[in-house]
């Protein structure tokens, strides 16, 4: 299903987005990631990512948001992005989650050519429990998350759906 928010923003509802998976995990940390991309069939890529995360014993998926199609920012000469939110539980520490997410990006063909470049899959750790981290490699909560429609709208829709 497709729902137009305005001329630039469209929400998509698919079999995996939004969805509640397993909300009774005993894993220690609650993690919120943002996913995005604009190269290839992003809905199929996101479905494959969900499958990978479900098969990875280190993670227990809790919920997903609807997907948001939105224009790029920074480098504007590229296709629109599809973005969504996934929440999961894990016993991994923040740096280990970061490494795991970077491996998934690489698995799906992510190339880091320049900042805000087109990409097959981008995974950002938005929140990690209530932790605040500010290192060279990792900033949590994710820098500027509150100013990005690509994060705010899927998060907001996810909260409304699962009230």
C-alpha positions, 0 to 999 in steps of 0.5 A: 500500500502507498500513502502520499504525505506530500509531493516529496514524501510517500509512505509504503506498507509492505509485508515486512514494513511495518510489522511486529516480530518478537517483542519478548526477547530476553536480550539485554539491549534495545537498539533502533537502527535506521535503514536507507538506500537508493540503488536497486530494488530497495524493498527487496533489499530491505526484505533480504536484510530482515531475513538476514537479521532474523537468521542472525542469533545475535539479534531479535527483531522487535518491530519495523516501521512503514517505509518512507520515500523521500528526496536526497539531502547533501548531494542532490543529483541522485535518486530518492531514498527509501528509508525505514526503522528497525528495532531489535534486541541484542547482547552485543555492545554498541561497537560490536553492533556497529561492526555487524551493521557495517558487515551487512552494508558490505554484504549488500554492496555498500560503497563509500565513495563520498559523503551522501553518495548514492548507496545500496544500503545504509544502516545507522544506529539511531539509539542504543538503549539510553546510552550516549556515545561520542567517539570518532567511530560512533555517535549515539544517539545518531548525529542529527537524527531529530532533523531528518524526515527519513528518521522522524517520520518512520519513527513517529508512524511506528510509535502510532501503529504500536501504541 
